[in-house]
Amino acid sequence: MSAVHHVSGAAFAALAAGEGGARAVGELCAAQASKHRLLVRLLVAEARQAGHPHAALVSRAYETLSEVETAFPEEVGRCLRHPAVGAWALRTCRESPAGGGDPGRLAAVALAAAIRTRSACRLEVPVRGGELMLPSLGLLALPGDLPEVVQATVEPAQDGAELHVGGHAYRVSLSDDGPGWQLLHHLRVSPDVRMTIDDLDPYRWPDDDVGDRLTGERRQRWAAALREAWQVLLTRHPEVAGELATAVSVLTPVVTTSLEQHSASARDTFGTIALSDPIDGMGMALTLTHELQHAKLNALSEVVELVAPDDGRRFYAPWRPDPRPAFGLLHGAYAHAGVARFWRRHTGDPEHAQRAQVEFARWREAAYQVTGTLLGSGALTEAGTHLVATLRDTLARWLAEPVTPAAAVQARLRSDEHRAAWADTPT
């Protein structure tokens, strides 16, 4: 049986203040990893019980994963923690076990684990549409006339594997693309930290704004912005850098019609931050900080109940054009407290001081107001009340910190403009 996961008192206190640190975030990551494993075990059992047409190959894939994990626990664990694996497992468990979902994809996960660990194996694997996605590794293009299920054999090689699929041989490299093979590329920001660009996996992002594969030129721009962002974080926000290195392993391109940076995170893809093409390093550092807050709260809310069931009420959010339910409002407050903290560290910068003072003044006030709304709503659990009250105390201390009169006026004008526009929006 898997352990029931809890968040320690020290971790909850640190997270409630809007921070956390790598150790507290590590507790959240452990719970998410356990969830992925439980979902995989569930889909194997449900496929067998329901008589799914792929039940036998799913069971064999699970056995192979277990065998490989005995020798290479960390590599297999990394494969299972890949966000798209968790998203697939969750969706499969939600759909009809009799014939819906895609439990056979577990064979592709097992093949990916074998390739990562240089382990030989032979499995039956479903292939559809002339493609075989190897989660966390890349995409293999196959002939379109293959049957629905084919035999796949992994023969380890120095830089990946020779993969035989349906009678065809392919070179699967872990360092570059090749004939019929598209690699999930990595952006290394330090000797110990790299981010995977997942622009191929069909389960990489749950919304319809998913972007296309990055060209080499765009990938270089992403790499340059990420390196700049990481320097900003290491220099001015080392605790955020530590949390990101612990929790976030994947960046997924999405599209936007806006000239501004667009970003998002999703509960079903913990460990992924989705974003449009970054504009510069400072903006990317802010984006990563903002979305990390959402990821932390999503993971925490799966271990600790923070909000009562939605009763239909909606509330004003100073950062959105639409009214929000209590849980959405909590997310916004937690994320924008992180935004305020980010700009607080830059209020004395010669280059960024003017903007930083305005942003700090605006978002500390906005998040503080929303924590008051939440505490008065009756929508929070006991744990949620404790978290919001702790966050409000942090914001109250920041409200006492001086900003220039000009920054205070500008922040107030922007807040008033948002409220006026929201009030004029038809419901």
FENBEL-V950307 format. One record per helix or strand of 2 or more residues. SS is the DSSP state (hx for helix, st for strand). FROM is the first residue (numbers start at 1). TO is the last residue. Records with the same first field share a line. If there is no record, write none. Layout:
BEGIN
SS->FROM-TO ; FROM-TO
END
This chain:
BEGIN
hx->9-16 ; 21-50 ; 55-71 ; 73-81 ; 83-94 ; 105-116 ; 216-236 ; 238-247 ; 267-269 ; 281-301 ; 326-344 ; 353-375 ; 382-399 ; 405-424
st->121-126 ; 131-134 ; 138-141 ; 149-157 ; 160-165 ; 168-173 ; 181-183 ; 186-190 ; 193-197 ; 250-254 ; 263-264 ; 272-275
END
